[in-house]
Amino acid sequence: MTREQRDRERTRQASEDLKKASAESEVVGTSGLARHAEQAKAHFSGADADPDDAVEVWGRRIGRGLSLMAFTGLAIYLSVTYL
């Protein structure tokens, strides 16, 4: 392999790596935050339940809401007691 061929191959590889990195990257702070907010919304709304079974959907919503309240209450209690 000649020097020119090696240089072309390295240039091509670098170009592919840059394209791949730009395609996989995201704007820091906006896309990640929006994605996590959307995941939390879907989690607490019971989106993973069978949509035809209203009891299951509402059961998941209520259970997840109560667990969030219990976690918040416990965090407040522990921070007031030990900090």
C-alpha positions as CSV (number, residue, x, y, z in Angstrom):
1,M,0.0,0.0,0.0
2,T,1.4,3.4,-1.0
3,R,1.6,6.4,1.2
4,E,-1.2,8.1,-0.8
5,Q,-3.5,5.1,-0.4
6,R,-2.9,5.0,3.3
7,D,-3.6,8.8,3.6
8,R,-6.8,8.4,1.6
9,E,-7.9,5.4,3.8
10,R,-7.2,7.4,7.0
11,T,-9.1,10.4,5.6
12,R,-12.0,8.2,4.7
13,Q,-12.0,6.5,8.1
14,A,-11.8,9.9,9.9
15,S,-14.7,11.2,7.8
16,E,-16.8,8.2,8.6
17,D,-16.0,8.5,12.3
18,L,-17.0,12.2,12.3
19,K,-20.3,11.5,10.5
20,K,-21.1,8.7,13.0
21,A,-20.2,10.9,16.0
22,S,-22.4,13.8,14.7
23,A,-25.3,11.4,14.0
24,E,-25.1,9.9,17.5
25,S,-24.5,13.1,19.4
26,E,-27.2,15.4,20.9
27,V,-27.4,18.9,22.1
28,V,-26.3,18.8,25.8
29,G,-29.1,19.7,28.2
30,T,-32.0,19.9,25.8
31,S,-32.5,16.5,24.1
32,G,-31.4,14.5,27.1
33,L,-33.7,16.4,29.4
34,A,-36.6,16.2,27.0
35,R,-36.1,12.5,26.6
36,H,-36.0,11.8,30.3
37,A,-39.1,14.0,30.9
38,E,-40.9,12.1,28.2
39,Q,-39.9,8.7,29.7
40,A,-41.1,9.9,33.2
41,K,-44.4,11.1,31.7
42,A,-44.9,7.7,30.0
43,H,-44.0,5.8,33.2
44,F,-46.3,7.7,35.5
45,S,-49.2,7.7,33.0
46,G,-49.1,3.9,32.7
47,A,-48.3,3.8,29.0
48,D,-46.7,0.4,29.4
49,A,-50.0,-1.2,30.5
50,D,-52.6,-2.8,28.2
51,P,-54.6,0.2,26.8
52,D,-57.7,-1.9,26.5
53,D,-57.7,-2.6,30.3
54,A,-58.7,0.6,32.0
55,V,-58.4,-1.0,35.5
56,E,-54.7,-1.9,34.8
57,V,-53.9,1.5,33.5
58,W,-55.4,3.3,36.4
59,G,-54.0,0.8,38.9
60,R,-50.5,1.6,37.6
61,R,-51.1,5.3,37.6
62,I,-52.3,5.2,41.2
63,G,-49.6,2.9,42.4
64,R,-46.8,4.9,40.8
65,G,-48.3,8.2,42.1
66,L,-48.4,6.8,45.6
67,S,-44.9,5.5,45.4
68,L,-43.7,8.9,44.3
69,M,-45.5,10.5,47.2
70,A,-44.0,8.0,49.6
71,F,-40.5,8.5,48.3
72,T,-40.8,12.3,48.5
73,G,-42.2,12.0,52.1
74,L,-39.4,9.7,53.1
75,A,-36.7,11.9,51.6
76,I,-38.1,14.9,53.4
77,Y,-38.3,13.0,56.7
78,L,-34.7,11.7,56.4
79,S,-33.4,15.1,55.4
80,V,-35.1,16.9,58.4
81,T,-34.1,14.2,60.8
82,Y,-30.5,13.6,59.9
83,L,-29.3,16.9,58.2
